[in-house]
């Protein structure tokens, strides 16, 4: 079974024009453009077909441009809506982390989307919290219950588990 592929209307018009240009025989139709030295005018089917092809191609190009512009406008609107939705959802309510294990407090914050974390020694001894699970949170900034953007720096002041918070 033969399968035919669709062709564009511009290509179809060009094919028809080329077929018609070979079928003219000796028939001459008057036009306004003189051919050669003869004062009689003739039609040029190829020129007419070319003009028709140009017209069809211009119409199709305009249609494509209009469709592309509409698609770009829809994409821009969708991107704007997505950005607004993302901005609205990029906040979290600060949990109360005082008394929590430092590692578990960090895990809770990260589960809420907060990854901008800093920690300090609440005893003022400038120790580094090498093993976070051996420390407990004494103070936190921002305060519990406050709604903050995920980009907010969260500071957790802690002491070792065996120590008392100041």
N, C-alpha and C positions, 0 to 999 in steps of 0.2 A: 504494500500500500504506500502511495506517495504521500509525503508530508510536506506541506507548504508553510513557509515562515511568513509572518506578516511583514509588510514593508511600509515605510512612511509614505504619506501622501505626496511629499515633495519628490521622492524617488519614482513613485507611480506616474506623476505628471511628466517627469523627465523621460521616462520610458515611452509614454504615449506620444510625446513630442517627437522623439527620435523615429518612432514608427511612422507617424504622420508625415514627417519630412521626406521619407522615401516613397510615399504614396502619391505625391503631387502630380506625376505624369506631365502632360503638357498643359494642364489647366492653369490659367493665370487669373488671379483676382486682383482688382485694383486696390491700391493703398496709397497713402500720401508720400511714400518714400520711393523715388526713382531708383531703378537698378541699371547700372551700366550707362551706355550712351542712349539707350532707348528711352523715349519720352513716356512709354507705357510704364505704369507702376505695378508691382507685384507684392504679394504677401510673403513674408518669411515665416513659415510655421515654426522653425527652430527658435527664432527670436520671440515669437508669441509664447511658445512653450517655456522658454527661459524666463520670460516676464511672469508667467503664471507660477512657475516654480519659485521665483523670488518672492512673489506675493504670499504663497502658501508657507514658505519658509519663514517669512517675517511674522505671519500670523502665529505660527507654531512657536517661534522664539518669544513672542509677546506672551503667549499662554504659559510657557515654561517660566518666564521671568515672574509672572504674576503668581504662579504656584509656588515658586521658590521664595518669593517675598512673604507669602502667607505662611509657609512652613517656618521661615526664620522668625516671623512674629510670634507664632505659636511656641517655638522653642524658647524664645526670649521670655515669654510670659511664664512658661513652665519653670524655667531656671529661676526667675524672680520669686515665684511662689515657693519653690523648693528652698531657696535661700532664706526666705521669711520664716518658713516652717522650721528650718534648721536653727536659725537664730533664736526662735522662741523656745526650742527644746534644749538649748545648750546652757541651761542653768540647773542648779540642784539645791536642795535644802540641806544645809550643813547639819550633820548629825552630832549628837553629844558623844564625844570621844574620850572625855576625861575619865580616867580609871581603866581604860581599855589597854590591852597589850598593843604596843606600838606597831607591830607587824599587822595585827588584825585591823587596827585603825587605818593604816595605809591601804589595806585590801578593800575596806569598806568605801573609802574615798575613790579609789580607782574604779570600783564597781559602779559608782555614781557618775563616772566620766571625768573626775578630777585627777590630773596627773602632775599638776604644778605644786609639788610638795617640798617643804623644807622642815628640818628638825634641829632642835638644839637641846643642850643639856640644861634642864630646869634647875639643877643644883648650882649652876654658875661655874662649874669646873672645866668647861670647854672640852668635855670628852666627846669623842665620836661614837655614834651608835652603830657599831660594827655589826652586831647581831641584833636586829630590831626586835626579835621575839624575846629578848632578855630585858626589855625596857617597858615602862608603863607611861601613858600619857597623863601629864599633870595639868597642862593648859593648852588651849587651842585658839587660834585666830584664823578665820572669823568665828564669831560666837555661835553656839548651837541654835538651830532654828532659823538662822538667817538664810535667805535665798540669794545665791551668788552665781555668777557666770563660772563655767568650768575653767576659764583661764585665770581665775583668782588664785593667788599664792596662798596656800594653806600652811600655817606654821604650827608644828606640834612640839611642845616643850615636854621633855620626859626625863625620868630618872630610872635607875636600874630597879628591877622587880623587888629586891630586898630592901630598898630605900623608901623613905617617906617623902611625899611631895612637899616642897617648901610652902 
